[in-house]
Amino acid sequence: MVELNHRFDTGKDDADNWQAVLDLDRLIPCVEGGKVLERESDEKAKAEIKVKMGAMSMTFRGTVEVTQRDDDARTAVFAVRSKDTGGSGYANADVTFDLSGGGGDINTKATINGKAASMGEGVVQTVLDAMIKDFTTKLAKI
């Protein structure tokens, strides 16, 4: 398992950030290569993400679901469950948003196996770190 913590600032008020985080149609495309395939409910969507790790490109499909939320504290936990469409691997993550002060904190606990994991934990961590930083930049623009 890889665990990463990121602080971000959008320059927007907490109410706007909270709406953006909970809107899966806006949130999922903020992940590089991410797109919504189908909305199952307000809090769950089928999604796809294309990831490049070194010379390898992989496509993961699965679900993104809000599993916990506290509107007063502006915290939410998302469960991301996905499978590699070109192999037997998977990438799962629990992502916690804690919003305050015009931004917030993101805690990501990811478990990855298959081809992606074969690149080594250091590469996986570097790729995830870059993806999350890119995500927070895009989040600030929506």
DSSP file (Angstrom, degrees, kcal/mol; ACC not computed):
  #  RESIDUE AA STRUCTURE BP1 BP2  ACC     N-H-->O    O-->H-N    N-H-->O    O-->H-N    TCO  KAPPA ALPHA  PHI   PSI    X-CA   Y-CA   Z-CA
    1    1 A M              0   0    0      0, 0.0     2,-0.4     0, 0.0   110,-0.2   0.000 360.0 360.0 360.0 140.4    0.0    0.0    0.0
    2    2 A V  E     -A  110   0A   0    108,-2.8   108,-3.1   122,-0.0     2,-0.5  -0.948 360.0-165.6-111.7 132.4    1.1    3.5   -0.8
    3    3 A E  E     +A  109   0A   0     -2,-0.4     2,-0.4   106,-0.2   106,-0.2  -0.981   9.3 178.1-122.4 129.1   -0.1    6.4    1.3
    4    4 A L  E     -A  108   0A   0    104,-2.6   104,-3.0    -2,-0.5     2,-0.4  -0.967  13.2-159.9-129.7 144.2    0.3   10.0    0.2
    5    5 A N  E     -A  107   0A   0     -2,-0.4     2,-0.4   102,-0.2   102,-0.2  -0.989  13.2-179.9-123.5 133.1   -0.8   13.3    1.8
    6    6 A H  E     -A  106   0A   0    100,-2.5   100,-2.9    -2,-0.4     2,-0.4  -0.996  17.1-153.1-134.0 138.2   -1.2   16.5   -0.2
    7    7 A R  E     -A  105   0A   0     -2,-0.4     2,-0.3    98,-0.2    98,-0.2  -0.883  24.4-179.5-102.0 140.0   -2.2   20.0    0.9
    8    8 A F  E     -A  104   0A   0     96,-2.7    96,-2.4    -2,-0.4     2,-0.4  -0.960  20.3-156.1-140.9 160.2   -3.8   22.2   -1.9
    9    9 A D  E     +A  103   0A   0     -2,-0.3    94,-0.3    94,-0.3   131,-0.1  -0.996   9.7 178.4-136.6 128.2   -5.2   25.6   -2.3
   10   10 A T        -     0   0    0     92,-2.7    93,-0.2    -2,-0.4     3,-0.1   0.614  41.8-125.9-102.3 -16.2   -7.8   26.6   -4.9
   11   11 A G  S    S+     0   0    0     91,-1.3     2,-0.2     1,-0.3    92,-0.1   0.544  77.1 110.5  78.5   5.8   -8.3   30.2   -4.1
   12   12 A K  S    S-     0   0    0     90,-0.6    -1,-0.3     1,-0.1    -2,-0.3  -0.697  76.9 -94.2-109.3 163.6  -12.0   29.5   -3.8
   13   13 A D     >  -     0   0    0     -2,-0.2     4,-2.1    -3,-0.1     3,-0.3  -0.340  37.9-107.7 -75.4 163.3  -14.2   29.5   -0.8
   14   14 A D  H  > S+     0   0    0      1,-0.2     4,-2.6     2,-0.2     5,-0.2   0.823 116.8  57.8 -61.5 -34.2  -14.9   26.2    1.0
   15   15 A A  H  > S+     0   0    0      2,-0.2     4,-2.1     1,-0.2    -1,-0.2   0.918 108.7  45.9 -63.7 -42.8  -18.5   26.0   -0.2
   16   16 A D  H  > S+     0   0    0     -3,-0.3     4,-2.2     2,-0.2    -2,-0.2   0.916 113.8  49.0 -65.3 -42.9  -17.4   26.1   -3.8
   17   17 A N  H  X S+     0   0    0     -4,-2.1     4,-2.5     1,-0.2    -2,-0.2   0.904 109.7  52.2 -62.5 -41.2  -14.7   23.5   -3.2
   18   18 A W  H  X S+     0   0    0     -4,-2.6     4,-1.9     1,-0.2    -1,-0.2   0.917 109.5  48.8 -62.9 -44.1  -17.1   21.3   -1.4
   19   19 A Q  H  X S+     0   0    0     -4,-2.1     4,-0.9     1,-0.2    -1,-0.2   0.907 112.5  49.1 -61.7 -41.7  -19.6   21.4   -4.3
   20   20 A A  H >< S+     0   0    0     -4,-2.2     3,-0.6     1,-0.2     7,-0.2   0.910 110.2  50.1 -65.1 -43.2  -16.7   20.6   -6.8
   21   21 A V  H 3< S+     0   0    0     -4,-2.5    -1,-0.2     1,-0.2    -2,-0.2   0.874 112.5  46.8 -65.0 -37.4  -15.5   17.7   -4.7
   22   22 A L  H 3< S+     0   0    0     -4,-1.9     2,-1.1    -5,-0.2    -1,-0.2   0.599  91.9  87.3 -83.0 -10.4  -18.9   16.1   -4.5
   23   23 A D    XX  -     0   0    0     -4,-0.9     4,-2.8    -3,-0.6     3,-1.3  -0.753  58.5-171.3 -92.2  96.0  -19.8   16.5   -8.2
   24   24 A L  H 3> S+     0   0    0     -2,-1.1     4,-2.0    18,-0.4    -1,-0.2   0.802  82.5  61.4 -60.7 -30.5  -18.3   13.4   -9.7
   25   25 A D  H 34 S+     0   0    0      1,-0.2    -1,-0.3     2,-0.2    11,-0.2   0.803 116.3  32.7 -66.0 -27.5  -19.0   14.7  -13.2
   26   26 A R  H <4 S+     0   0    0     -3,-1.3     4,-0.3    -6,-0.2    -2,-0.2   0.792 120.4  50.7 -92.5 -35.1  -16.6   17.5  -12.5
   27   27 A L  H >< S+     0   0    0     -4,-2.8     3,-1.6    -7,-0.2     4,-0.4   0.936 102.1  55.4 -73.3 -49.5  -14.2   15.7  -10.1
   28   28 A I  G >< S+     0   0    0     -4,-2.0     3,-1.9     1,-0.3     6,-0.2   0.882 102.8  55.1 -58.9 -43.6  -13.3   12.6  -12.1
   29   29 A P  G 3  S+     0   0    0      0, 0.0    -1,-0.3     0, 0.0     5,-0.3   0.655  92.0  74.6 -66.4 -10.8  -12.0   14.4  -15.2
   30   30 A C  G <  S+     0   0    0     -3,-1.6     2,-0.5    -4,-0.3   108,-0.3   0.719  80.3  84.5 -70.1 -18.8   -9.6   16.3  -13.0
   31   31 A V  S X  S-     0   0    0     -3,-1.9     3,-2.9    -4,-0.4   101,-0.1  -0.741 101.8-103.9 -82.3 127.2   -7.6   13.1  -12.8
   32   32 A E  T 3  S+     0   0    0     -2,-0.5     3,-0.1    99,-0.3    18,-0.1  -0.285 107.2   8.2 -52.7 124.8   -5.3   13.0  -15.8
   33   33 A G  T 3  S+     0   0    0      1,-0.3    17,-1.1    -4,-0.2     2,-0.3   0.533 101.6 136.6  80.0   6.8   -6.9   10.5  -18.3
   34   34 A G  E <   +B   49   0A   0     -3,-2.9     2,-0.3    -5,-0.3    -1,-0.3  -0.654  23.2 165.2 -92.8 142.5  -10.1   10.2  -16.2
   35   35 A K  E     -B   48   0A   0     13,-2.3    13,-2.3    -2,-0.3     2,-0.5  -0.992  37.0-115.1-151.5 150.6  -13.6   10.2  -17.5
   36   36 A V  E     -B   47   0A   0     -2,-0.3    11,-0.3    11,-0.2     3,-0.1  -0.708  25.1-179.2 -82.5 128.6  -17.1    9.3  -16.3
   37   37 A L  E     -     0   0A   0      9,-2.8     2,-0.3    -2,-0.5    10,-0.2   0.803  68.7 -10.7 -94.6 -38.1  -18.6    6.4  -18.1
   38   38 A E  E     -B   46   0A   0      8,-1.6     8,-3.4     0, 0.0     2,-0.6  -0.939  59.7-128.8-164.0 137.0  -21.9    6.2  -16.3
   39   39 A R  E     +B   45   0A   0     -2,-0.3     6,-0.2     6,-0.2     3,-0.1  -0.804  20.3 178.8 -89.0 125.9  -23.5    7.8  -13.3
   40   40 A E  E     -     0   0A   0      4,-2.1     2,-0.3    -2,-0.6     5,-0.2   0.747  69.9 -28.9 -93.3 -29.7  -25.1    5.2  -11.0
   41   41 A S  E >  S-B   44   0A   0      3,-2.1     3,-0.9     1,-0.0    -1,-0.4  -0.932  77.5 -77.7-166.2-178.5  -26.3    7.8   -8.4
   42   42 A D  T 3  S+     0   0    0     -2,-0.3   -18,-0.4     1,-0.2     3,-0.1   0.799 132.3  36.3 -62.0 -26.7  -25.3   11.2   -7.1
   43   43 A E  T 3  S+     0   0    0      1,-0.1    23,-2.7   -20,-0.1     2,-0.3   0.279 115.1  55.2-113.4  10.4  -22.6    9.5   -5.0
   44   44 A K  E <   +BC  41  65A   0     -3,-0.9    -4,-2.1    21,-0.2    -3,-2.1  -0.990  53.7 170.2-148.3 137.0  -21.4    6.7   -7.4
   45   45 A A  E     -BC  39  64A   0     19,-2.2    19,-2.4    -2,-0.3     2,-0.4  -0.996  33.3-124.4-142.6 147.0  -20.1    6.6  -10.9
   46   46 A K  E     +BC  38  63A   0     -8,-3.4    -9,-2.8    -2,-0.3    -8,-1.6  -0.772  45.8 176.7 -83.3 136.9  -18.5    4.1  -13.3
   47   47 A A  E     -BC  36  62A   0     15,-2.8    15,-2.3    -2,-0.4     2,-0.4  -0.906  25.9-149.1-142.4 166.1  -15.2    5.7  -14.5
   48   48 A E  E     -BC  35  61A   0    -13,-2.3   -13,-2.3    -2,-0.3     2,-0.4  -0.989   9.8-172.0-136.0 144.0  -12.1    5.0  -16.6
   49   49 A I  E     -BC  34  60A   0     11,-2.5    11,-3.0    -2,-0.4     2,-0.6  -0.996  12.9-150.8-138.4 134.7   -8.6    6.3  -16.2
   50   50 A K  E     - C   0  59A   0    -17,-1.1     2,-0.4    -2,-0.4     9,-0.2  -0.918  21.4-170.1-104.0 125.0   -5.7    5.9  -18.6
   51   51 A V  E     - C   0  58A   0      7,-3.2     7,-3.1    -2,-0.6     2,-0.5  -0.929  14.4-155.0-121.3 137.6   -2.4    5.9  -16.8
   52   52 A K  E     + C   0  57A   0     -2,-0.4     2,-0.5     5,-0.2     5,-0.2  -0.959  13.3 177.6-112.0 123.1    1.2    6.1  -18.2
   53   53 A M  E >   - C   0  56A   0      3,-2.9     3,-2.2    -2,-0.5     2,-0.2  -0.920  64.2 -56.8-125.0 103.8    3.9    4.6  -16.1
   54   54 A G  T 3  S-     0   0    0     -2,-0.5    65,-0.0     1,-0.3     0, 0.0  -0.475 122.2 -15.9  62.7-127.0    7.2    4.8  -17.8
   55   55 A A  T 3  S+     0   0    0     -2,-0.2     2,-0.3    -3,-0.1    -1,-0.3   0.560 122.4  91.3 -85.0  -8.9    6.9    3.0  -21.2
   56   56 A M  E <   -C   53   0A   0     -3,-2.2    -3,-2.9    59,-0.1     2,-0.4  -0.670  54.7-166.2 -92.9 141.4    3.6    1.3  -20.1
   57   57 A S  E     -C   52   0A   0     -2,-0.3     2,-0.3    -5,-0.2    -5,-0.2  -0.991  12.9-178.6-120.4 134.9    0.2    2.6  -20.6
   58   58 A M  E     -C   51   0A   0     -7,-3.1    -7,-3.2    -2,-0.4     2,-0.5  -0.959  19.1-146.9-132.9 150.2   -2.7    1.1  -18.8
   59   59 A T  E     -C   50   0A   0     -2,-0.3    26,-3.2    -9,-0.2    27,-0.5  -0.978  15.0-166.9-117.2 126.7   -6.5    1.6  -18.7
   60   60 A F  E     -CD  49  84A   0    -11,-3.0   -11,-2.5    -2,-0.5     2,-0.4  -0.929   3.0-171.5-112.8 136.5   -8.3    1.0  -15.5
   61   61 A R  E     +CD  48  83A   0     22,-2.3    22,-2.7    -2,-0.4     2,-0.3  -0.978  31.9  95.4-126.3 142.0  -12.1    0.8  -15.2
   62   62 A G  E     -CD  47  82A   0    -15,-2.3   -15,-2.8    -2,-0.4     2,-0.3  -0.893  62.7 -49.9 177.7-145.3  -14.2    0.7  -12.1
   63   63 A T  E     -CD  46  81A   0     18,-2.5    18,-2.3    -2,-0.3     2,-0.4  -0.893  21.9-158.2-125.5 151.8  -16.2    2.8   -9.7
   64   64 A V  E     +CD  45  80A   0    -19,-2.4   -19,-2.2    -2,-0.3     2,-0.4  -0.998  26.6 175.1-123.7 123.8  -15.8    6.0   -7.7
   65   65 A E  E     -CD  44  79A   0     14,-2.0    14,-3.0    -2,-0.4     2,-0.8  -0.993  35.9-129.6-138.2 135.4  -18.1    6.2   -4.8
   66   66 A V  E     + D   0  78A   0    -23,-2.7    12,-0.3    -2,-0.4     3,-0.1  -0.740  32.0 172.7 -77.4 114.1  -18.6    8.6   -1.9
   67   67 A T  E     +     0   0A   0     10,-2.7     2,-0.3    -2,-0.8    -1,-0.2   0.685  64.1  17.0-100.4 -21.8  -18.6    6.2    1.1
   68   68 A Q  E     + D   0  77A   0      9,-1.4     9,-2.5     2,-0.0     2,-0.3  -0.993  64.5 171.9-147.0 144.5  -18.6    8.8    3.9
   69   69 A R  E     - D   0  76A   0     -2,-0.3     2,-0.4     7,-0.2     7,-0.2  -0.973  17.8-168.1-155.1 144.3  -19.3   12.5    4.0
   70   70 A D  E  >> - D   0  75A   0      5,-2.8     4,-1.6    -2,-0.3     5,-1.6  -0.906   6.2-169.9-130.9 101.6  -19.8   15.1    6.7
   71   71 A D  T  45S+     0   0    0     -2,-0.4    -1,-0.1     1,-0.2   -53,-0.0   0.845  86.2  51.9 -63.7 -35.0  -21.2   18.3    5.2
   72   72 A D  T  45S+     0   0    0      1,-0.2    -1,-0.2     2,-0.1    -2,-0.0   0.922 119.5  33.7 -68.4 -43.7  -20.6   20.4    8.4
   73   73 A A  T  45S-     0   0    0      2,-0.1    -1,-0.2    27,-0.0    -2,-0.2   0.595 104.8-131.0 -85.4 -11.2  -16.9   19.4    8.6
   74   74 A R  T  <5 +     0   0    0     -4,-1.6    25,-2.7     1,-0.2     2,-0.4   0.950  58.4 138.4  55.1  53.7  -16.6   19.3    4.8
   75   75 A T  E   < +DE  70  98A   0     -5,-1.6    -5,-2.8    23,-0.2     2,-0.3  -0.969  25.6 175.3-123.9 144.7  -14.9   15.9    4.8
   76   76 A A  E     -DE  69  97A   0     21,-2.1    21,-3.0    -2,-0.4     2,-0.5  -0.997  19.2-149.3-148.9 145.5  -15.5   13.1    2.4
   77   77 A V  E     -DE  68  96A   0     -9,-2.5   -10,-2.7    -2,-0.3    -9,-1.4  -0.968  13.7-163.0-117.2 130.9  -14.1    9.7    1.7
   78   78 A F  E     -DE  66  95A   0     17,-2.9    17,-2.6    -2,-0.5     2,-0.6  -0.929   8.5-149.7-113.3 135.1  -14.1    8.2   -1.8
   79   79 A A  E     -DE  65  94A   0    -14,-3.0   -14,-2.0    -2,-0.4     2,-0.6  -0.932  12.7-167.8-102.8 121.5  -13.6    4.5   -2.6
   80   80 A V  E     +DE  64  93A   0     13,-3.3    13,-2.5    -2,-0.6     2,-0.5  -0.953   8.9 176.4-110.7 119.7  -12.0    4.0   -5.9
   81   81 A R  E     +DE  63  92A   0    -18,-2.3   -18,-2.5    -2,-0.6     2,-0.3  -0.980  12.3 157.0-127.4 119.3  -12.1    0.4   -7.2
   82   82 A S  E     -DE  62  91A   0      9,-0.9     9,-1.8    -2,-0.5     2,-0.4  -0.978  28.5-146.6-146.1 155.6  -10.8   -0.4  -10.6
   83   83 A K  E     -DE  61  90A   0    -22,-2.7   -22,-2.3    -2,-0.3     2,-0.5  -0.923  31.8-109.2-120.3 146.7   -9.3   -3.2  -12.7
   84   84 A D  E >   -D   60   0A   0      5,-2.7     3,-1.3    -2,-0.4   -24,-0.2  -0.638  24.2-151.7 -72.0 119.2   -6.7   -3.1  -15.5
   85   85 A T  T 3  S+     0   0    0    -26,-3.2    -1,-0.2    -2,-0.5   -25,-0.1   0.714  93.5  47.9 -69.2 -19.1   -8.6   -3.7  -18.7
   86   86 A G  T 3  S+     0   0    0    -27,-0.5     2,-0.3     3,-0.0    -1,-0.3   0.259 123.1   5.0-104.9  12.4   -5.5   -5.2  -20.3
   87   87 A G  S <  S-     0   0    0     -3,-1.3    27,-0.0     2,-0.2   -29,-0.0  -0.883  86.0 -80.2-167.6-163.4   -4.5   -7.6  -17.6
   88   88 A S  S    S+     0   0    0     -2,-0.3    26,-0.1    -5,-0.1    -3,-0.1   0.337  85.5 107.6-102.6   6.3   -5.4   -9.0  -14.2
   89   89 A G        -     0   0    0     -5,-0.1    -5,-2.7    -6,-0.1     2,-0.3  -0.217  47.7-160.4 -81.4 172.0   -4.2   -6.2  -12.1
   90   90 A Y  E     -EF  83 113A   0     23,-0.6    23,-2.4    -7,-0.3     2,-0.4  -0.967  13.9-151.2-146.2 162.7   -6.1   -3.6  -10.1
   91   91 A A  E     +EF  82 112A   0     -9,-1.8    -9,-0.9    -2,-0.3     2,-0.4  -0.943  22.7 173.6-137.0 114.2   -5.8   -0.2   -8.6
   92   92 A N  E     +EF  81 111A   0     19,-2.8    19,-3.0    -2,-0.4     2,-0.3  -0.919   2.7 174.2-120.8 147.5   -7.9    0.6   -5.5
   93   93 A A  E     -EF  80 110A   0    -13,-2.5   -13,-3.3    -2,-0.4     2,-0.5  -0.998  28.5-147.3-151.9 148.2   -7.7    3.7   -3.3
   94   94 A D  E     -EF  79 109A   0     15,-2.2    15,-2.2    -2,-0.3     2,-0.5  -0.987  26.4-168.1-111.9 120.7   -9.5    5.3   -0.4
   95   95 A V  E     -EF  78 108A   0    -17,-2.6   -17,-2.9    -2,-0.5     2,-0.5  -0.945   3.9-163.2-117.9 122.6   -9.2    9.1   -0.9
   96   96 A T  E     -EF  77 107A   0     11,-2.9    11,-2.3    -2,-0.5     2,-0.5  -0.915   0.6-162.7-110.4 126.3  -10.1   11.4    1.9
   97   97 A F  E     -EF  76 106A   0    -21,-3.0   -21,-2.1    -2,-0.5     2,-0.4  -0.910   7.6-178.3-104.3 131.8  -10.8   15.1    1.4
   98   98 A D  E     -EF  75 105A   0      7,-2.3     7,-2.3    -2,-0.5     2,-0.3  -0.909  17.5-159.9-129.3 102.0  -10.7   17.5    4.3
   99   99 A L  E     + F   0 104A   0    -25,-2.7     5,-0.3    -2,-0.4     2,-0.3  -0.653  27.6 128.6 -94.6 137.4  -11.6   21.0    3.1
  100  100 A S  E >   + F   0 103A   0      3,-1.6     3,-0.9    -2,-0.3    -2,-0.1  -0.915  56.1  26.2-172.7 153.9  -10.8   24.2    4.9
  101  101 A G  T 3  S-     0   0    0     -2,-0.3     3,-0.2     1,-0.3   -90,-0.1   0.818 128.6 -50.4  60.6  36.5   -9.2   27.6    4.3
  102  102 A G  T 3  S+     0   0    0      1,-0.3   -92,-2.7   -93,-0.1   -91,-1.3   0.682 133.7  18.5  78.5  16.3   -9.8   27.8    0.5
  103  103 A G  E <  S-AF   9 100A   0     -3,-0.9    -3,-1.6   -94,-0.3     2,-0.3  -0.689  74.5-162.7-173.2-130.4   -8.3   24.4   -0.1
  104  104 A G  E     -AF   8  99A   0    -96,-2.4   -96,-2.7    -5,-0.3     2,-0.4  -0.992  26.4 -60.3 158.8-163.1   -7.7   21.4    2.0
  105  105 A D  E     -AF   7  98A   0     -7,-2.3    -7,-2.3    -2,-0.3     2,-0.5  -0.931  29.4-159.1-121.5 143.4   -5.9   18.1    2.5
  106  106 A I  E     -AF   6  97A   0   -100,-2.9  -100,-2.5    -2,-0.4     2,-0.5  -0.992   4.8-168.2-121.7 125.3   -6.1   15.0    0.4
  107  107 A N  E     -AF   5  96A   0    -11,-2.3   -11,-2.9    -2,-0.5     2,-0.5  -0.968   8.1-169.2-112.0 125.1   -5.0   11.6    2.0
  108  108 A T  E     -AF   4  95A   0   -104,-3.0  -104,-2.6    -2,-0.5     2,-0.6  -0.965  12.0-175.7-120.3 123.8   -4.7    8.8   -0.5
  109  109 A K  E     -AF   3  94A   0    -15,-2.2   -15,-2.2    -2,-0.5     2,-0.4  -0.951  19.9-177.8-116.3 108.0   -4.2    5.2    0.5
  110  110 A A  E     -AF   2  93A   0   -108,-3.1  -108,-2.8    -2,-0.6     2,-0.5  -0.869  20.5-166.8-115.7 140.3   -3.7    3.1   -2.7
  111  111 A T  E     + F   0  92A   0    -19,-3.0   -19,-2.8    -2,-0.4     2,-0.4  -0.992  18.4 176.4-122.4 122.9   -3.2   -0.6   -3.3
  112  112 A I  E     + F   0  91A   0     -2,-0.5     2,-0.3   -21,-0.2   -21,-0.2  -0.978   4.9 167.5-130.6 136.4   -2.0   -1.5   -6.7
  113  113 A N  E     + F   0  90A   0    -23,-2.4   -23,-0.6    -2,-0.4     3,-0.5  -0.877  41.1  42.1-138.1 177.1   -1.1   -4.9   -8.2
  114  114 A G  S  > S-     0   0    0     -2,-0.3     4,-1.5   -25,-0.2     3,-0.2  -0.595 115.7 -14.0  88.4-151.4   -0.4   -6.4  -11.6
  115  115 A K  H  > S+     0   0    0      1,-0.2     4,-0.5    -2,-0.2     3,-0.2   0.885 136.1  54.0 -56.3 -43.2    1.7   -4.6  -14.3
  116  116 A A  H >4 S+     0   0    0     -3,-0.5     3,-1.2     1,-0.2    -1,-0.2   0.914 108.7  48.5 -60.5 -43.5    1.6   -1.2  -12.5
  117  117 A A  H >4 S+     0   0    0      1,-0.3     3,-1.9    -3,-0.2    -1,-0.2   0.793  98.1  69.8 -68.1 -27.2    3.0   -2.7   -9.3
  118  118 A S  H 3< S+     0   0    0     -4,-1.5    -1,-0.3     1,-0.3    -2,-0.2   0.673  84.5  71.2 -66.1 -14.8    5.8   -4.5  -11.1
  119  119 A M  T << S-     0   0    0     -3,-1.2     4,-0.3    -4,-0.5    -1,-0.3   0.670 114.5-105.9 -73.1 -16.1    7.3   -1.1  -11.8
  120  120 A G    <>  -     0   0    0     -3,-1.9     4,-2.4    -4,-0.2     3,-0.3   0.029  24.1 -87.6 102.1 148.8    8.2   -0.9   -8.1
  121  121 A E  H  > S+     0   0    0      1,-0.2     4,-2.9     2,-0.2     5,-0.2   0.843 123.4  56.8 -61.1 -36.5    6.8    1.0   -5.2
  122  122 A G  H  > S+     0   0    0      2,-0.2     4,-2.1     1,-0.2    -1,-0.2   0.913 110.3  43.7 -62.5 -42.8    9.1    4.1   -5.8
  123  123 A V  H  > S+     0   0    0     -4,-0.3     4,-2.8    -3,-0.3     5,-0.2   0.926 114.1  50.5 -67.7 -45.0    7.8    4.5   -9.4
  124  124 A V  H  X S+     0   0    0     -4,-2.4     4,-2.8     1,-0.2     5,-0.2   0.931 112.0  47.6 -57.8 -46.4    4.2    3.9   -8.3
  125  125 A Q  H  X S+     0   0    0     -4,-2.9     4,-2.5     1,-0.2    -1,-0.2   0.904 112.1  49.5 -63.6 -41.5    4.6    6.5   -5.6
  126  126 A T  H  X S+     0   0    0     -4,-2.1     4,-2.2    -5,-0.2    -2,-0.2   0.917 113.3  46.2 -63.5 -44.2    6.2    9.0   -8.0
  127  127 A V  H  X S+     0   0    0     -4,-2.8     4,-2.4     2,-0.2    -2,-0.2   0.932 114.6  47.1 -65.5 -45.9    3.4    8.6  -10.6
  128  128 A L  H  X S+     0   0    0     -4,-2.8     4,-2.6    -5,-0.2     5,-0.2   0.910 110.9  52.4 -62.1 -41.9    0.6    8.8   -8.0
  129  129 A D  H  X S+     0   0    0     -4,-2.5     4,-2.2    -5,-0.2    -1,-0.2   0.928 111.4  45.9 -59.8 -45.9    2.3   11.9   -6.4
  130  130 A A  H  X S+     0   0    0     -4,-2.2     4,-2.4     1,-0.2    -1,-0.2   0.891 112.0  52.2 -64.7 -39.5    2.4   13.6   -9.9
  131  131 A M  H  X S+     0   0    0     -4,-2.4     4,-2.4     1,-0.2   -99,-0.3   0.907 110.5  47.2 -63.8 -41.8   -1.2   12.6  -10.6
  132  132 A I  H  X S+     0   0    0     -4,-2.6     4,-2.4     2,-0.2    -2,-0.2   0.898 111.6  50.0 -69.3 -39.9   -2.5   14.1   -7.4
  133  133 A K  H  X S+     0   0    0     -4,-2.2     4,-1.6    -5,-0.2    -2,-0.2   0.917 113.1  46.7 -62.8 -42.6   -0.6   17.3   -7.8
  134  134 A D  H  X S+     0   0    0     -4,-2.4     4,-2.1     1,-0.2    -2,-0.2   0.900 110.4  54.5 -64.3 -40.4   -2.0   17.6  -11.4
  135  135 A F  H  X S+     0   0    0     -4,-2.4     4,-2.7     1,-0.2    -2,-0.2   0.918 106.8  49.6 -58.6 -46.3   -5.4   16.8  -10.0
  136  136 A T  H  X S+     0   0    0     -4,-2.4     4,-1.6     1,-0.2    -1,-0.2   0.848 108.7  53.3 -67.3 -32.2   -5.3   19.6   -7.4
  137  137 A T  H  < S+     0   0    0     -4,-1.6     4,-0.5     2,-0.2    -1,-0.2   0.923 113.4  42.8 -64.6 -44.1   -4.2   22.1  -10.1
  138  138 A K  H >X S+     0   0    0     -4,-2.1     3,-1.1  -108,-0.3     4,-0.6   0.869 108.6  58.9 -69.9 -37.0   -7.2   21.1  -12.3
  139  139 A L  H >< S+     0   0    0     -4,-2.7     3,-1.0     1,-0.3    -1,-0.2   0.876 100.4  57.2 -59.0 -37.9   -9.5   21.1   -9.3
  140  140 A A  T 3< S+     0   0    0     -4,-1.6    -1,-0.3     1,-0.2    -2,-0.2   0.731 105.5  52.3 -65.2 -21.6   -8.7   24.8   -8.7
  141  141 A K  T <4        0   0    0     -3,-1.1    -1,-0.2    -4,-0.5    -2,-0.2   0.530 360.0 360.0 -95.1  -7.4   -9.9   25.6  -12.2
  142  142 A I    <<        0   0    0     -3,-1.0    -1,-0.2    -4,-0.6    -2,-0.1   0.472 360.0 360.0 -96.2 360.0  -13.3   24.0  -12.1
